[in-house]
Amino acid sequence: MHGEHIDRAKKWIGRLSDELLRKQSPDGSWRFCFESGVMCDSFYLLLNRVLKRRGDPLEPLLIERILSRQTGDGTWKLYEDEPEGNLSTTVDACLALLYAKVKQPDDPAMRKAREYIMENGGAGNAGSLTKVVLALLSHFSWNNFIKLPVEFFLLPPSGPISFFDFVGYTRVHLAPILIAADREYATRLDGFDEVEEWLPVQRRSGRKAEYVWTAEQLFPESSISSELRRRLHERALRWGESFMLSRVEKDGTLYSYMTTTFLMIFALLSLGYSRRHPVIQKAMNGLAQFAFPLGDGTHLQETTSTVWDTSLILHVLQEAGVGISHPAIKRGLHYLKSRQQTSPGDWSIKNPYAAPGGWGFSDLNTINPDVDDTSSSLSALAPSVRSGRYRTEWDRGVRWLISMQNNDGGWPAFEKNTNKRWLRLMPYPDGKTVWGDPSSADLTGRTLRFFGQELGWTIDRPEARRAWSWFYHNQKRDGSWFGRWGVTFIYGTWAAITGLTSVGVPPEHRMIQKGKNWLLSKQKEDGGWGESCASDVKGRFVSLPYSTAVQTAWALDALIACHDRPTPEIEKGMERMFALLEGRGREWTYPVGAGLAGQFYVYYHSYPYVWPLKTLAHYVKKYGK
């Protein structure tokens, strides 16, 4: 059987490689969809209503997708096996469809959706971002929120509490919300009365707004006059405005995210910008570029994943045997070189002595590099660097990556040492995973794997020893590790095992054995692995009723790293993966990317190619002889 599996693996390596090579764009990049639920599609439709934009050709295509995603129960889900439905997503979709006049409140599908919303406590029980949208559209009172005053912007980053204690992607969401909340901005769209009557939510609150801190607590000097406080307040608003505008990318979007741009537009309107202001119009044009055509309509992506997809594919193609002289590799590396960031961003506030050199996630991201994209891009460059090319880019990127290690020994995603304890006191439970940017098993594992494979690091290297210590202290009792940006425990355990073994930690080590045994305990009867997005919500492993191609590849890759010879479990897993690659059904499309627990999950369209191909290449390389 082993020899047969090697032959089949080689055939699949050739087939997947050929498919990927055919999908390359003329500029050298790979442009796959970064697909999430219908939130961004819905928000875009609402923006068109707010800005009174008519005749947008994207609208019917987005509406087609939203309608196609409604279940027979009237709900919308974030993932197939989500129990009942998702309250926030259902509210988002209903608002968009009702205001776009696609559906009427008495439509049977809308009645079913309303019944579901009422059974779950009303729209006021939705997630924080959905409630912000309800407030912006006059369906919810800003007094129902516990607020941060805009004066919070003015606290110095070096102080014990600061706006910059939040990680960057949270800051660019939070800043426009604080501005709009301060202005108590709310608009009423055409059809408001009908939607208000339909929507099960308590809009008004008799109480005054509560604050985490008041402006007086933040600036308590008794000598500050009321006039000075007024000027301080005005200065804070202008600081927030400048903060947003200075982080707008050349396409007009804020930090290359749809949701931040959506919120920025409302914040600018609250500050007196007209609907036709050039900044707002450019932002809308930028958002339109996030549209990606799919079989069931068009999806408005939260962002593009172009750099991430391109770097992953370039690396795995080379691992699969495509040489550095191949035209596709040359074009791809030229694209990656053009996307390296050489100017400081907000990451430098916590890491002031490091020179820039990282890569970001999206195509036009120029100020928000991250650890994962940097290690992936460097991995793609590595074979060419060994041949004497891209040395300057390589050295700059490696130095930046090393500099991003947290004090606890792990690596964050975006910003160093951004995990202050006070953030855990924020009174928004659904945001607990996004306030800071703590070390995570997936980031630390993949970074360690890069350093071990491409720089020859061993556990004797001080940085690797500190990372080992982080893994030791963050392994779960059952032997697994939690993965922050993927689903979930399979993801984190795979990254931990492959990272640790890459720097020479022996597979016999107790920590790795516990992780391996945990993976084996989750192998399904069919030989594969499948984990639900519900794991991310519940904080414990929740099995899918079927195996997925990507999670099976992750688990197998970890097992291959632990064994010099193929085991029966590995061979059984390979058999299942061949079947999954051939079938390409729901096992191919299940979302295994994570963003915000219970609210945002991603089907990376590149993943079912990349991770199985990587595992196949490692299988053949290690066992093919």
Number of C-alpha atoms within 10 A of each C-alpha: 8 14 11 9 18 19 13 17 24 18 13 19 23 16 12 18 21 12 12 17 17 10 12 19 14 10 11 19 26 26 20 19 24 23 23 24 26 25 26 25 27 25 22 22 23 24 17 16 17 19 18 12 12 9 8 11 9 18 17 15 19 25 23 14 21 24 19 12 17 18 15 10 14 21 25 29 21 24 22 14 14 14 9 13 22 21 26 25 24 25 27 25 27 28 22 23 20 19 20 19 12 12 17 18 19 11 10 12 19 19 16 17 26 24 15 20 26 17 10 14 13 18 25 23 15 23 20 17 18 21 24 21 21 23 24 24 20 20 26 23 23 27 19 19 19 15 19 21 21 26 24 20 22 18 16 12 14 11 10 10 16 14 20 21 25 21 23 23 19 18 20 23 21 19 24 26 26 21 26 26 25 18 14 17 19 21 16 13 16 14 12 16 12 13 18 16 10 16 20 19 19 14 18 14 12 8 9 10 14 14 13 13 14 16 17 13 9 14 15 10 9 7 7 12 10 9 9 11 15 11 12 18 20 14 16 20 25 16 17 24 18 11 16 23 17 11 19 21 18 15 17 21 30 28 28 28 24 27 22 23 26 24 26 28 25 26 26 21 20 21 16 9 15 13 17 12 12 12 18 23 15 16 23 22 14 21 26 17 13 19 20 18 14 12 7 15 17 20 29 30 25 24 25 26 24 22 28 25 26 28 27 23 30 31 22 23 26 21 19 22 12 18 15 19 9 10 13 23 25 16 18 24 23 16 19 24 16 9 22 22 22 17 13 19 15 17 22 16 14 17 18 12 10 17 16 22 23 31 33 25 25 21 19 19 26 24 22 23 27 20 27 24 23 26 25 25 30 26 24 26 27 23 18 19 17 11 10 9 13 18 15 10 18 21 14 18 25 17 15 21 24 15 16 23 23 21 13 13 19 28 32 25 21 22 30 24 22 22 19 15 9 10 17 15 10 13 13 13 11 16 19 15 14 18 22 27 24 23 27 23 32 29 25 29 28 25 26 30 25 21 23 21 16 15 12 13 19 20 19 11 12 12 18 24 16 19 28 24 14 20 23 13 9 16 20 16 9 10 19 29 27 26 24 25 22 21 26 30 28 27 26 27 30 30 28 33 31 26 30 28 23 24 24 15 17 15 19 11 10 11 20 25 16 20 26 22 14 18 21 17 9 18 19 19 12 13 20 28 29 25 25 24 30 21 19 25 16 11 12 14 20 18 16 17 12 15 25 28 29 30 28 27 25 22 27 30 24 25 25 19 21 19 14 11 11 15 13 11 15 21 16 18 23 26 18 22 28 17 12 22 19 11 12 13 12 14 19 20 18 26 27 23 23 21 17 17 21 20 23 18 25 24 20 20 19 20 22 23 21 22 21 29 27 22 27 27 24 18 23 18 13 15 16 15 7
